Amino acid sequence: MPAARLDLIWLPGLHAVCRLGPKAAAPDWAAGRFVSSTRTADELSIVCEFGGVPDEVRQEGPYAMFRVAGSLELGLTGILASLASPLAAAGIPIFALSTFDTDYVLVRERDRARAETKLIAAGHRFVEPAESS
């Protein structure tokens, strides 16, 4: 686990987690400030803005999303565990994503306030985004 608390930032808007077939083309509706796609032999998973997903697409949401502020070194350990553990203890499911720079965590919108409370109690803090975020 990291020795210091983590600074966390809520991203604006609501998000959806979608599942398409493994050979599906990247959809035009997967747009917005945050989009993540992961293709495997079994599926194409898309995380994007909640409102623009067609009704016929298998999706879950709405989700609120936060990220760890700043850039994390790829060799760090325990970052996600320090976020997931207090949320799991509170019965709050997560959907986690990592990029080269940082980690993102989605929680159901209805769990947002409780998730923030649990993470603060675990020693983390929520901060305002910097202008470049």
C-alpha positions in Angstrom: 0.0 0.0 0.0 1.2 3.5 -0.7 2.6 5.2 2.5 1.0 8.6 1.6 -2.6 9.4 1.0 -3.7 9.8 -2.6 -5.2 12.9 -4.1 -8.3 12.0 -6.1 -10.3 13.9 -8.6 -13.9 13.4 -9.6 -14.4 13.6 -13.4 -17.4 15.5 -14.7 -20.4 13.8 -16.0 -21.8 10.3 -15.9 -20.3 7.3 -17.6 -21.4 3.9 -19.0 -19.6 0.6 -19.3 -20.7 -1.1 -22.5 -20.1 -4.5 -24.1 -20.0 -5.2 -27.8 -19.0 -8.4 -29.7 -15.4 -9.1 -30.2 -15.4 -8.2 -33.9 -17.5 -5.0 -33.5 -16.1 -1.8 -35.0 -15.3 1.0 -32.7 -18.6 2.9 -32.5 -19.1 6.6 -33.4 -21.1 7.1 -30.2 -18.1 6.2 -28.0 -17.1 9.9 -27.7 -16.6 12.5 -25.1 -13.9 13.8 -22.7 -13.1 10.2 -21.5 -13.3 7.1 -23.7 -11.6 3.8 -23.1 -11.9 0.7 -25.2 -10.5 -2.7 -24.6 -10.7 -5.5 -27.2 -10.2 -9.1 -26.3 -11.0 -12.4 -28.1 -14.3 -12.4 -26.3 -15.6 -8.8 -26.3 -15.1 -5.1 -27.0 -15.6 -3.1 -23.8 -16.2 0.6 -24.0 -16.3 3.2 -21.2 -17.8 6.5 -22.4 -20.3 9.2 -21.6 -23.6 7.7 -20.3 -26.2 9.6 -22.3 -25.0 8.8 -25.8 -25.1 5.0 -25.8 -27.8 3.5 -28.0 -30.6 1.6 -26.1 -29.8 -1.6 -27.9 -26.2 -1.7 -26.6 -25.6 -3.8 -23.5 -24.6 -1.3 -20.9 -24.3 -0.6 -17.2 -24.5 2.7 -15.6 -24.7 5.5 -14.7 -21.3 5.6 -13.1 -19.4 8.4 -11.5 -15.6 8.3 -12.1 -12.6 9.5 -10.2 -8.9 9.3 -10.9 -5.7 9.5 -9.0 -4.2 13.0 -9.4 -1.0 13.4 -11.2 1.1 10.7 -12.9 2.0 7.5 -11.3 5.2 5.5 -11.9 4.4 2.2 -13.5 6.5 0.3 -10.8 4.3 1.5 -7.9 2.3 -1.2 -6.1 -0.8 -1.0 -4.0 -2.4 2.0 -5.5 -5.6 0.3 -6.7 -5.6 -1.9 -3.5 -5.6 1.2 -1.4 -8.7 2.4 -3.2 -10.5 -0.9 -3.7 -10.1 -2.2 -0.2 -12.1 0.4 1.7 -14.8 0.4 -1.0 -15.0 -3.4 -0.9 -15.3 -3.3 2.9 -18.3 -1.0 2.4 -19.9 -3.2 -0.2 -19.3 -0.7 -3.0 -18.4 -2.4 -6.3 -15.9 -0.7 -8.6 -14.9 -0.9 -12.3 -11.2 0.1 -12.5 -9.1 1.2 -15.5 -5.4 2.1 -15.7 -3.6 4.2 -18.3 0.1 4.9 -18.7 -0.3 7.9 -16.4 -2.8 7.0 -13.7 -5.7 4.9 -12.4 -9.4 5.5 -12.8 -12.2 4.1 -10.7 -15.9 4.0 -11.5 -18.6 3.6 -8.9 -22.3 3.6 -9.4 -23.6 7.2 -9.2 -25.9 6.2 -6.3 -22.7 5.1 -4.4 -20.7 8.3 -5.1 -21.2 10.1 -1.8 -20.7 6.9 0.3 -17.5 6.0 -1.7 -16.1 9.5 -1.2 -16.8 9.2 2.6 -15.1 5.8 2.8 -12.0 6.9 0.8 -11.6 10.0 3.0 -11.9 7.9 6.1 -9.1 5.6 4.6 -6.8 8.6 4.4 -7.3 9.8 0.8 -8.6 13.2 -0.2 -10.6 14.7 -3.1 -9.1 17.8 -4.7 -10.1 20.1 -7.5 -8.6 19.3 -10.9 -5.7 21.5 -12.1 -6.5 23.5 -15.2 -4.7 21.0 -17.5 -6.7 18.0 -16.1 
